[in-house]
Amino acid sequence: MAESKQSAELTEVQKKIRATFEAFDYEFNNTVDVREIGTIIYALGCFPSQKDLHDFIAQVEEDHTGWIHLDKFLPAMTEVLLEHKFPPIPEDLVLQAFEVLDKEKKGYLDPEELTKYMTQEGEPFTQVEMDEMLTAHADHEKNCICYKDLISQLTIDPDL
């Protein structure tokens, strides 16, 4: 019975991977542009570091052609999902990180302040990524980022 349950789980995981991959297969030839892989992996609920993402791409990319074939992606991504690699960061840790940056305990950060942290620390965002994030998440009337609202949009419930 346990083997049947594992087989059903494997089938469901692979169905989910295939559907997500196919959403980015614009030429309908079972390949996607290597630049889409991060988005596909994030859409599947995994959050690798940039290093992990580069290592994963190196594992599945077709001879440095810039394309990834479903036949190579599917088994590698199945392993990632079944072994729960690249889990999301829990919401409470993200909140703690914002609270460390919010030295005055205002409940928000100024866009300039957040940009400084996000482009100069850790795995830095590019200015384009920062501009996109601020456009999507800043309160333009108050010129601030209310990080508690942002956290709920950036985190995934692990029980889903």
N, C-alpha and C positions, 0 to 999 in steps of 0.2 A: 504493500500500500504506500509506503514512504517513497518508493521509487516512482510510482505513478504521480505522486504529489510533486516530486522534484521535476519530473518530465513536464508536467503542466506549468510549473513555475518557469522552467527554461523556455517553453513555447511562448508564454506571455511576455517574458523579458525580450525575447528575440523579435516578437511582433512589434513591441514598443520601439525597439531600436530601428527596425526596418522602416516603420512608419515615419519616425523622426528623420532618418537618413533620406528617405524618398522625398520629403518635403523640400530638401535642398538639392535634389538631383534634377536640375533644370533641363537637362538634355535627355532625361529618361533612359540613361545608359548604365545605371548602377554605379555611377561615379559622382563624387562631389569635389569641388575645389577645396584644397587643403585649408584655405582661409576660413572655411565654414565649420571646420571641425570643433573649434572651441564653442561656437554657438550651439552645435548639435549636442555636445557633451553637457553644456549647461542646461539645455532644454530637457535632457534626460535626468536632471537633478543631481549632477555631479559637479564638483567645484575644485578642479585641480589647480595647483600652483602653475605659474608660467613654465617652470622647469618640467613639472610632470606633464603638462600639455605638450611641450616640445618633444619630450621622450616618447610620449604616446604617438605623436605624429610620425616620428622617426620609425617607430615600430610598424605602422600601417601604410605609410606613403609608398606609392608605386615608383621605385627607382628615382626619387627626387624629381618627378615630373610635375609636381604641383597638384596631382589628383589622387584621390583615395577611392579605392574600389570597395564596394559593399562586402565582397568575399573576404577581404582582409579586415575590414572594420568590424563586421558582425561578431566574429569569435573574440576579438580583443575587447570590444565593448561589453559583450556578454560577461566576460570574466570580471571586468570592472564593476558591473552592476551586481553580479552575484556575490562578489567578495566585498561589496560596499566600500570600494576605494573612492577617494576624492569626496568625502562627505561634506555637506554644508556646515558652515560655522554656526553653532547654536546662537539663537537670538540674544540670550543674556550676555554672551561674550562680545557680540557686536555692540550692544548697548554700553557695556563697560568700556570698550575702546572709545566710543564717542564721548562718554563722560570724562575720560582722561583728557581728551582734547578740549573739552568745555570746562576750562579752569575756573570760570566764574559761575558755573552751575546755572546757566541761563536757560538750558533746554534747547538751545539752537546754536548753530555755528554760522559765522559770516562766510559767504562764498569765497572770499579771498583767502581766509584762514584755512578752509577745507581744501582749497586748491593747492595751497602751499604744502600741506601735509600729504595730500594724495599724489602729488607730482614729484615729491622729493624724498619720500620715505618708503621702505619696504619694496614691494613690487610696484614701481611708480606707474601711474596712469599717464597717458599722453595728454597733451593739451586738448586734442580733439575729443578724447574720451571724457575729459573733465567738462568741456563745453557741453557735450551731449547730456552728461549727468546733471549739470546745473540747469540746463534748459528743461529737463524733465522733472527735476525734484526741488528746485529752489522756489520759495515763496517770493515772487517778483515784487509784490506790493511792499512787503516788509524787508526785502533784500536779505533773506536768511534761509537756512536749511534747518527745519525742525526735525532733528534726527530720530525722534521716536516714530514719527510718521514714515520717515524714510526706511527705517529698520523693518517695519511691517511689509514694505514693498520689496525689500532686498532679501528677506529670509524666506525659507520654505519650511512648512510644518513637516518634521521628519516622520510623522505618523501617516502622512498622505500616501 
